[in-house]
Amino acid sequence: MRILLCDNHRLLVEALAAALGRLGHHVVAMTTLPEEAFDAAVECDPDVCLLDVVFPGGHGIDTVANIRATTRSKVLVLSAQCDDDAVCAALAAGAGGFVGKNQGIDDVVRSLDQVCAGKVIRHVDAAPGPVGGSGRPRSPELVALRFLTSREREALRLIAEGQSTKEIAQSMHVAYSTARTHVQNVLTKLGVRSRLRAAVFASSGGVVEQLYDRPEAGG
């Protein structure tokens, strides 16, 4: 696996590079600034970019979007800022996953493998309690719903209606493989292991109403 690393802490970048190298991976570039990460991604063509999105004086979310829009490289975010907004923003920008810096190297490598395989993963231990823009608590279900793209929300709605993956493909007018990917992304982002658990999720916390009423935007 060809990997690009970007974090504003040089010591962390070098330690990660050494650990990944011992495990047989090829670190093609190491940077400490998001703009350098983008240039390196274009020049070095890594399989995956492992980068933070929090930098002194700025944020790296735009770099995630630019790398995904300009190169073939996948992106895995590794950050100490694991709040709901940070994770949502990274996934919305095109990151294939989000891993907290409190995870071990084995978890990071496993996440890199999964992202390279096209999976969407979220591996963080904790996040602040869910609060809406008005300061009112939101249900955990509605918070989790924010992780889904519009197409994934549509897939979840169809799962809740009891449709099979084949039926979901027909309803969404997509290939079976695309529907299967949407379903798998829904399960991963919601942290459930089965379609049944996803259907149970959709039936609680006012989620179903949101799936029908919320206007769909790209995704």
C-alpha positions as CSV (number, residue, x, y, z in Angstrom):
1,M,0.0,0.0,0.0
2,R,1.3,3.4,-1.0
3,I,0.6,5.9,1.7
4,L,0.9,9.7,2.1
5,L,1.1,11.1,5.7
6,C,0.1,14.6,6.8
7,D,0.0,15.9,10.3
8,N,1.3,19.2,11.8
9,H,3.3,17.2,14.3
10,R,6.5,16.0,12.6
11,L,7.3,13.5,15.3
12,L,4.0,11.7,14.8
13,V,4.4,11.7,11.0
14,E,7.9,10.1,11.3
15,A,6.7,7.6,13.9
16,L,3.8,6.5,11.7
17,A,6.1,6.3,8.7
18,A,8.5,4.0,10.7
19,A,5.7,1.8,12.0
20,L,4.0,1.5,8.6
21,G,7.3,0.7,6.9
22,R,8.0,-2.1,9.4
23,L,4.6,-3.6,8.4
24,G,5.6,-3.6,4.7
25,H,3.8,-0.5,3.5
26,H,5.4,2.2,1.4
27,V,5.2,5.8,2.7
28,V,5.6,7.9,-0.5
29,A,5.5,11.3,1.2
30,M,5.4,13.0,4.6
31,T,4.1,16.5,5.0
32,T,3.1,18.8,7.9
33,L,0.8,21.2,6.0
34,P,-2.5,20.4,4.1
35,E,-1.5,22.3,1.0
36,E,1.7,20.3,0.9
37,A,-0.4,17.1,1.2
38,F,-2.5,18.0,-1.8
39,D,0.6,18.7,-3.9
40,A,2.2,15.5,-2.8
41,A,-1.0,13.5,-3.5
42,V,-1.0,14.8,-7.1
43,E,2.8,14.2,-7.6
44,C,3.2,10.8,-5.8
45,D,-0.2,9.1,-6.6
46,P,-0.6,7.3,-3.2
47,D,-3.3,4.7,-2.7
48,V,-4.4,6.4,0.4
49,C,-3.7,9.7,2.2
50,L,-3.7,9.5,6.0
51,L,-4.1,13.0,7.3
52,D,-5.4,15.2,10.1
53,V,-7.9,18.0,9.4
54,V,-6.9,20.3,12.3
55,F,-3.9,22.6,11.7
56,P,-2.7,25.8,13.4
57,G,-4.5,28.7,11.7
58,G,-6.7,26.6,9.5
59,H,-8.6,23.4,8.7
60,G,-7.8,20.6,6.3
61,I,-11.3,19.7,5.2
62,D,-10.8,21.4,1.9
63,T,-7.7,19.4,1.3
64,V,-9.8,16.2,1.7
65,A,-12.2,17.4,-0.9
66,N,-9.5,18.6,-3.3
67,I,-7.6,15.3,-3.1
68,R,-10.7,13.3,-3.8
69,A,-11.8,15.6,-6.6
70,T,-8.3,15.7,-8.3
71,T,-6.7,12.3,-7.7
72,R,-7.6,8.6,-7.4
73,S,-6.3,8.5,-3.8
74,K,-8.6,7.5,-1.0
75,V,-8.4,9.6,2.2
76,L,-8.5,8.4,5.8
77,V,-8.6,11.1,8.5
78,L,-6.6,10.5,11.6
79,S,-7.5,13.2,14.2
80,A,-7.8,14.0,17.9
81,Q,-10.8,16.1,17.2
82,C,-13.5,13.4,17.0
83,D,-16.6,15.4,17.6
84,D,-19.7,14.8,15.5
85,D,-19.2,17.9,13.4
86,A,-15.6,17.0,12.5
87,V,-16.5,13.5,11.5
88,C,-19.5,14.6,9.5
89,A,-17.5,17.3,7.7
90,A,-14.7,14.8,6.8
91,L,-17.1,12.2,5.4
92,A,-19.1,14.8,3.5
93,A,-15.8,16.1,1.9
94,G,-15.2,12.6,0.6
95,A,-13.0,10.9,3.2
96,G,-13.4,7.2,3.3
97,G,-13.1,7.0,7.0
98,F,-12.3,8.7,10.3
99,V,-10.0,7.3,13.0
100,G,-9.3,8.8,16.4
101,K,-5.7,9.4,17.5
102,N,-6.4,7.3,20.6
103,Q,-6.5,4.2,18.4
104,G,-3.5,1.8,18.1
105,I,-1.4,1.3,15.0
106,D,-3.2,-2.0,14.3
107,D,-6.5,-0.2,14.1
108,V,-5.0,2.5,11.8
109,V,-3.6,-0.2,9.5
110,R,-6.9,-2.1,9.4
111,S,-8.7,1.2,8.7
112,L,-6.3,2.0,5.8
113,D,-7.0,-1.5,4.3
114,Q,-10.7,-1.0,4.6
115,V,-10.7,2.5,3.0
116,C,-8.4,1.3,0.2
117,A,-11.0,-1.5,-0.4
118,G,-13.7,1.2,-0.9
119,K,-15.4,0.8,2.5
120,V,-16.6,3.7,4.6
121,I,-15.4,3.4,8.2
122,R,-15.7,5.4,11.4
123,H,-13.5,4.3,14.3
124,V,-13.7,6.7,17.2
125,D,-14.3,5.9,20.8
126,A,-16.1,8.9,22.0
127,A,-17.7,12.2,20.9
128,P,-19.5,15.0,22.8
129,G,-23.1,14.6,23.5
130,P,-25.4,15.4,20.6
131,V,-26.6,19.0,20.6
132,G,-28.4,20.9,17.9
133,G,-27.6,24.4,16.7
134,S,-30.2,25.8,19.1
135,G,-28.4,24.1,22.1
136,R,-31.2,21.5,22.5
137,P,-30.2,17.9,22.8
138,R,-30.9,15.7,19.7
139,S,-31.6,12.1,19.7
140,P,-28.6,9.8,18.9
141,E,-30.5,8.5,15.9
142,L,-30.9,11.9,14.4
143,V,-27.2,12.7,15.0
144,A,-26.2,9.5,13.3
145,L,-28.4,10.4,10.4
146,R,-26.2,13.3,9.5
147,F,-23.4,10.9,8.5
148,L,-25.5,9.6,5.6
149,T,-25.5,11.0,2.1
150,S,-28.9,11.7,0.4
151,R,-28.6,8.3,-1.5
152,E,-27.8,6.5,1.7
153,R,-30.8,8.1,3.4
154,E,-32.9,6.8,0.6
155,A,-31.4,3.3,0.9
156,L,-32.1,3.4,4.7
157,R,-35.7,4.4,4.0
158,L,-36.1,1.5,1.6
159,I,-34.5,-0.9,4.2
160,A,-37.1,0.4,6.7
161,E,-39.8,-0.5,4.2
162,G,-38.5,-4.0,4.0
163,Q,-37.0,-4.0,0.6
164,S,-34.3,-6.4,-0.4
165,T,-31.1,-5.1,-2.0
166,K,-32.4,-6.1,-5.4
167,E,-35.6,-4.2,-4.8
168,I,-33.6,-1.2,-3.5
169,A,-31.6,-1.2,-6.7
170,Q,-34.8,-1.2,-8.7
171,S,-36.3,1.6,-6.6
172,M,-33.2,3.7,-6.8
173,H,-32.7,3.0,-10.5
174,V,-29.1,1.9,-9.9
175,A,-27.0,-1.3,-10.4
176,Y,-27.3,-4.0,-7.8
177,S,-23.6,-3.5,-6.9
178,T,-24.3,0.2,-6.3
179,A,-27.3,-0.5,-4.1
180,R,-25.3,-3.1,-2.1
181,T,-22.6,-0.4,-1.6
182,H,-25.2,2.1,-0.3
183,V,-26.6,-0.5,2.1
184,Q,-23.2,-1.5,3.4
185,N,-22.3,2.2,3.9
186,V,-25.5,2.7,5.8
187,L,-24.7,-0.2,8.1
188,T,-21.2,1.0,8.7
189,K,-22.0,4.6,9.3
190,L,-24.9,3.7,11.7
191,G,-22.7,1.2,13.5
192,V,-25.1,-1.7,13.1
193,R,-24.3,-5.2,11.8
194,S,-27.5,-6.1,10.0
195,R,-30.3,-4.7,7.9
196,L,-32.7,-5.7,10.7
197,R,-30.8,-3.5,13.1
198,A,-30.8,-0.7,10.5
199,A,-34.6,-1.0,10.2
200,V,-35.0,-0.8,14.0
201,F,-32.8,2.2,14.0
202,A,-34.9,3.9,11.4
203,S,-38.1,3.2,13.4
204,S,-36.8,5.1,16.4
205,G,-35.9,8.7,17.3
206,G,-38.0,10.2,14.6
207,V,-35.7,9.0,11.9
208,V,-38.3,7.7,9.5
209,E,-40.1,11.1,9.4
210,Q,-36.7,12.8,8.6
211,L,-36.1,10.3,5.8
212,Y,-39.4,11.2,4.1
213,D,-39.5,14.9,4.9
214,R,-35.8,16.0,4.5
215,P,-35.1,17.4,1.0
216,E,-32.4,15.5,-0.8
217,A,-29.2,17.2,-1.8
218,G,-26.2,15.7,-3.6
219,G,-24.7,12.4,-2.6
